[in-house]
Amino acid sequence: MGVFHRMAESRWRSEKLLILCYHGISIEDEHECHAPYSLSDSVFETRLELLRSGGYAVLPLQEALSKLQSRTLPSKSVAITFDDGMYNFYARAFPILQKYRYPVTLYLTTYYCYHNLPVFPLICRYMFWKKRGAVVKSNPSLGFSDPLDLTTPAGRHLASCGVISYAEANNLNAKQMNELARRLAEHLELDFDRLVSKRLFHLMNPEEVKEVSQKGVDIQLHTHRHRTPMDRFLFQREISENRSRIAELTGNQARHFCYPSGVHKTQFLPWLSEQGVSSATTCDPGFADAKMNPLLLPRFLDSSNVSPIEFESWLTGVGAFLPGNPFHR
């Protein structure tokens, strides 16, 4: 019926910026396990092809936000962002973005860049998923005193939460959590060294961050340890340490921020302003417009759970008016 086309060309859409949010492009089968946060490289390329064939204006984030405020956005404006800085960005996403010559902003959490270890919660969830269909015997030294039923998504979720909570309760550092993950792999009869060698759940190392930065990737703030403490001093320390590490790696002073896990609180806003942060993006679905607080910008989270028709509906603007969408007015 031409609804998508008419909406894409509408004045309403021309005054809005769609900020796309990605977390990971899988190296193997991670998108099957982490469907809400990743997708395959083939699907990612179809997304970029749709941007190209649909004539969308893909802008660098800074330029897009400046044009949004001055009300000079090109028609059908889009900005692409990635969270965290996983190795799969370097290995899978960046080559595809280069092919299409699309700019991208990468919100980097820097702690694991300097620690060549897999991100603990991610690798635990993946290992439980790898053993889906099994019932695993108890092991109190790993945080579970009862057998684990991994035959359902709910059972695997409970297993992951139990091990992660155990690590947090014991205040384990990165190396200790990695050792816990290794012992979990042994208990699950998985080859931990082989899994780790693939770097499925590693962040980029400093050399890789420097390389993509030199090739045009805009590296911005995502806290140092991927957390947002409720204490002002600790919160701002996360920002300043993150900024300092990014400056070491790129030579640039980062001023744009992304809330880890999308968690944002009212009290964070003045703390970010005091740190000289000029924009902050959430994971709340919606379009950015000039009237919004620049520290509460919405994004559309793309993943394996998003169908092609749903993705296109958001590009055009129709998705903002679908029933159930909190952005809908």
ABEGO torsion letter per residue (X at the ends): XGAAAAAAABAAAAABBBBBBBABBBABAAAAABAAABBBAAAAAAAAAAAAAAGBBBBBAAAAAAAAAAGABBBGBBBBBBBGGBAAAAAAAAAAAAAAGBBBBBBBBAAAAABBBBBAAAAAAAAAAAABGBBBBBBAAAGBABBBBAABAAAAAAAAAAAAAAAAAAGBBAAAAAAAAAAAAAAAGBBAAAAAAAGAABBBBAAAAAAAAAAGBBBBBAEAAGBBBABAAAAAAAAAAAAAAAAAAAGBBBABBBBBGGBBBAAAAAAAAAAGBABBBBABBEBBBAABBAAABBBBBBBAABBAAAAAAAAAGAAAABBGBAABX
